[in-house]
Amino acid sequence: MTQIYFAATPKQWPLYRDTLAQACARLGLDVTITQNAPDPAAVDYIIFEPDGVIQDFTPFTNCKAVLNLWAGVERLVTNPTLTQPLCRMVDPAMTESMAEYVTGHVLRYHLGLDGHILNQDGIWRHDHIPPIARKRPVGILGMGQLGQAAARALHSLNFPVMGWSRSEKSLHGIETYHGEAGLVQLLSRAEILVLLMPRTPQTENMLNAARLALMPRGAKIINPGRGPLIDDDALLSALNSGHIGHATLDVFRIEPLPAQHPFWGHPNVTVTPHIAADTHPDTAAQVLAENIRRGEAGLAFLHIVDRTRGY
């Protein structure tokens, strides 16, 4: 019988206990799922998240894989005791949620909805008619699963979508860029910029003062990726000068975002409380079960993390 140690935070246990068991049963897996591991050497798989109950993975000598409940793994890849294969979560429902969040806020900016929603004061403002979508360039930094889903959704609405990634990628209907020269090209054209990169040493403060200055005046920024991708002080300066018109931020260096943080009171910042995309237990359990099936069959795991890249 396959032993699964559910070592994520205790609040996740009631969400996954039955759902994961059912997903494993549908795949014909004979498993035991437990919240404790009296014999670490007997554990075949660990289901985890960065705030989970394990700090030292060394005793789990026969563990075939650590399966993360989050898409982000930056807080796990630096743990020197975690030598087992590590798989990040790629949840189809999470991907859908992210595409919906990004599309909603791109349309909000494109159509100038804030100007109407926040100005119900009896004044007839007919001085701003938005262009059609095909005339509004949108840039996406990060072309992984989430970035590609957002790009496809926006492309289906006729936005000219540009995608940037660390290495060269190709996606039908999307202009793709890579490398520093490609980043400069994308930033110089993007009237709306979406950040969906993972957090790594290379991406921290990627959107700094110099790169913000490359963007068209009045450009809008949407960050549902990782808080440290943006230099906060540089963004505030660009917002105060009017070079950046508005920013919608869903992720932050410290969460919950402290009440005294200047983002809260800034007239050109929208704060959302890390709601763009979350793991959905019903679909995530199917991803976990499939990876366990693969491990038991001797097949390659899905979504395995490249430790050298950090994602």
C-alpha positions in Angstrom: 0.0 0.0 0.0 1.3 3.5 -0.9 1.9 5.8 2.0 1.0 9.4 1.5 2.0 11.9 4.2 -0.2 15.1 4.1 2.3 17.5 5.6 0.6 20.8 4.4 -0.9 23.2 6.9 -3.6 21.7 9.1 -6.3 23.9 7.5 -5.9 22.1 4.2 -6.5 18.6 5.7 -10.3 18.7 5.7 -10.3 20.1 2.1 -8.2 17.3 0.7 -8.7 14.3 3.0 -11.7 12.8 1.1 -11.1 14.5 -2.2 -7.6 13.1 -2.6 -8.7 9.7 -1.5 -11.4 9.7 -4.1 -9.1 10.9 -6.8 -6.6 8.1 -6.0 -9.4 5.5 -6.0 -10.5 6.6 -9.4 -7.0 5.8 -10.7 -7.0 2.4 -9.0 -4.4 3.4 -6.4 -4.3 1.6 -3.1 -3.2 4.4 -0.7 -3.2 5.4 2.9 -3.3 9.2 3.5 -2.3 10.4 6.9 -1.6 13.6 8.7 1.3 12.1 10.7 4.3 9.9 9.8 5.4 7.8 12.8 7.8 6.0 10.5 9.3 8.6 8.0 11.1 5.8 6.1 7.8 4.3 5.2 6.5 7.4 3.5 6.2 7.2 -0.3 4.9 10.7 -1.1 4.8 14.0 0.8 2.1 16.5 0.0 3.3 19.9 1.1 3.1 23.7 1.0 5.7 26.2 2.1 4.1 26.7 5.6 3.7 23.0 6.1 4.8 21.0 9.1 8.2 19.7 7.8 11.5 21.6 8.0 13.8 18.7 7.6 13.1 16.2 4.8 16.2 14.1 5.6 14.3 11.3 7.5 12.1 10.5 4.5 14.7 8.3 2.9 12.3 6.4 0.6 10.1 9.3 -0.4 9.7 9.2 -4.2 8.5 12.9 -4.5 7.4 15.9 -2.7 4.2 17.3 -4.3 3.6 21.0 -3.6 0.1 22.4 -3.3 1.3 25.8 -4.6 2.5 26.9 -8.0 5.3 28.8 -6.3 8.3 26.8 -5.0 10.8 29.6 -4.2 10.6 28.9 -0.5 11.2 25.2 -1.0 14.0 25.0 -3.5 16.4 26.6 -1.1 15.9 23.9 1.6 19.1 21.9 1.5 17.4 18.9 3.1 14.9 18.5 0.3 16.7 16.2 -2.1 13.7 14.3 -3.3 12.1 15.2 -6.6 9.9 18.3 -6.2 6.7 18.9 -8.2 4.9 22.2 -8.3 1.2 22.5 -8.6 -0.3 23.2 -12.0 -4.0 23.2 -11.3 -6.4 23.7 -14.3 -8.8 25.6 -12.2 -6.1 27.9 -10.9 -5.0 28.5 -14.5 -8.6 29.4 -15.4 -8.9 31.7 -12.4 -5.7 33.6 -13.3 -6.8 34.1 -16.9 -10.2 35.5 -15.7 -8.5 37.9 -13.2 -6.1 39.2 -15.8 -8.7 39.5 -18.5 -11.1 41.3 -16.1 -8.5 43.9 -15.1 -7.2 44.4 -18.6 -10.7 45.1 -19.8 -11.2 47.4 -16.8 -8.2 49.5 -17.9 -8.9 49.2 -21.6 -12.5 50.4 -21.2 -11.7 53.1 -18.5 -14.3 51.6 -16.2 -12.9 53.3 -13.1 -13.7 56.7 -14.6 -17.4 55.8 -14.7 -17.7 53.6 -11.6 -15.9 56.1 -9.3 -17.5 59.3 -10.8 -21.2 58.9 -10.3 -21.6 62.6 -9.7 -24.1 63.8 -12.3 -21.4 65.0 -14.8 -21.7 63.7 -18.3 -18.2 62.8 -19.4 -18.0 62.0 -23.1 -14.4 63.0 -23.6 -12.9 59.5 -23.6 -13.9 56.8 -26.0 -11.7 53.7 -25.7 -10.1 52.3 -28.8 -11.0 48.8 -29.9 -9.0 46.0 -28.4 -6.8 45.4 -31.4 -5.3 48.9 -30.9 -4.3 48.3 -27.2 -1.0 46.4 -26.9 -0.8 44.2 -23.8 2.5 42.8 -22.5 2.9 39.7 -20.4 6.1 39.0 -18.5 6.3 35.2 -17.9 5.0 32.7 -20.4 4.6 29.6 -18.3 1.2 27.9 -17.9 -0.5 30.9 -16.3 1.0 33.5 -18.7 0.1 31.4 -21.8 -3.5 31.0 -20.5 -3.8 34.8 -20.0 -2.3 35.5 -23.4 -4.7 33.2 -25.1 -7.7 34.7 -23.4 -6.7 38.2 -24.3 -5.8 37.2 -27.9 -9.3 35.8 -28.2 -10.6 39.3 -27.5 -8.3 40.7 -30.3 -5.8 42.4 -28.0 -2.3 42.4 -29.6 -0.5 40.4 -27.0 3.2 40.3 -26.5 4.8 37.7 -24.3 8.3 37.7 -22.7 10.1 34.8 -21.2 13.6 34.0 -20.0 14.2 31.5 -22.9 12.7 31.6 -26.4 9.1 30.4 -26.7 6.5 30.3 -29.5 2.8 30.6 -29.1 0.3 30.9 -31.9 -1.0 34.4 -32.4 1.3 35.9 -29.7 4.3 38.0 -30.4 7.0 36.4 -28.2 10.2 38.0 -27.0 13.1 36.8 -24.8 16.4 38.2 -23.4 17.2 41.8 -22.5 16.6 43.2 -26.0 13.2 41.6 -26.2 12.3 42.9 -22.8 13.1 46.5 -23.9 11.0 46.0 -27.0 8.0 44.7 -25.1 8.1 47.3 -22.3 8.4 50.2 -24.8 5.1 49.2 -26.4 3.0 47.8 -23.6 0.1 50.1 -22.6 -1.0 47.4 -20.1 1.6 45.1 -18.5 0.9 41.9 -16.7 3.5 40.2 -14.5 3.3 36.4 -14.2 6.9 35.4 -13.6 8.1 33.1 -10.8 10.1 34.6 -8.0 13.8 33.8 -8.5 17.0 35.8 -7.7 16.9 36.8 -11.4 13.4 38.2 -11.3 13.5 40.1 -8.0 13.0 43.8 -8.7 12.8 43.0 -12.4 10.5 45.9 -12.9 12.8 48.6 -11.6 13.0 52.4 -12.2 14.9 52.0 -15.5 12.5 49.5 -16.9 9.4 51.4 -15.7 10.8 54.4 -17.5 10.8 52.5 -20.8 7.0 52.1 -20.7 4.6 54.5 -22.5 3.5 57.3 -20.3 0.2 56.5 -18.5 0.7 52.7 -18.9 -1.1 50.4 -16.5 0.4 47.5 -14.5 -1.2 44.3 -13.2 0.8 42.1 -10.9 -0.9 38.8 -9.8 2.5 37.0 -10.0 4.9 37.7 -7.1 5.3 40.8 -5.0 9.1 41.1 -5.2 9.0 41.3 -9.1 8.4 45.0 -8.7 10.6 47.6 -6.9 8.0 49.1 -4.7 9.7 52.5 -4.3 10.3 52.8 -8.0 6.7 52.0 -8.7 5.5 54.6 -6.2 7.8 57.2 -7.8 6.5 56.4 -11.3 2.9 56.6 -10.1 3.5 59.9 -8.4 5.1 61.4 -11.5 2.2 60.1 -13.7 4.5 58.1 -15.9 2.6 55.0 -14.7 -1.1 55.6 -14.7 -2.3 52.9 -12.4 -1.3 49.6 -10.8 -3.4 46.7 -9.7 -1.5 44.6 -7.2 -2.6 41.2 -5.9 0.7 40.0 -4.4 3.2 41.7 -2.0 6.5 41.3 -0.3 4.7 41.0 3.1 1.2 39.5 3.2 -1.2 40.5 4.5 -0.1 43.9 3.2 0.5 46.1 6.4 -2.3 48.6 6.9 0.2 51.5 6.9 1.7 50.6 3.5 1.5 53.5 1.0 -0.1 51.2 -1.6 -3.4 51.2 0.4 -3.9 54.9 0.3 -2.5 55.7 -3.1 -5.2 57.0 -5.5 -3.6 55.2 -8.4 -3.2 51.8 -6.8 -5.8 49.0 -6.5 -4.9 46.4 -3.9 -6.5 43.0 -4.1 -5.8 40.5 -1.3 -4.0 37.7 -3.2 -7.2 36.4 -4.8 -6.2 36.2 -8.5 -5.8 32.4 -8.4 -5.8 29.8 -5.7 -5.5 26.1 -5.7 -8.9 24.3 -6.0 -8.9 21.1 -4.0 -11.2 19.1 -6.4 -9.0 19.7 -9.4 -5.7 19.8 -7.5 -6.4 16.4 -6.0 -6.6 15.0 -9.5 -3.2 16.4 -10.3 -1.7 15.0 -7.1 -3.3 11.6 -7.8 -2.0 11.5 -11.3 1.6 12.2 -10.2 1.3 9.4 -7.6 0.1 7.1 -10.3 3.0 8.0 -12.4 5.5 7.5 -9.6 4.1 4.0 -8.9 4.2 3.1 -12.6 7.8 4.3 -12.9 6.8 7.2 -15.2 8.2 10.7 -15.3 6.4 13.1 -12.9 4.4 16.0 -14.1 5.6 19.6 -13.4 8.9 18.6 -11.8 10.9 21.6 -10.6 14.3 22.5 -12.2 16.3 23.4 -9.1 18.8 25.4 -11.1 16.1 27.7 -12.4 14.0 27.7 -9.3 10.7 26.7 -11.0 
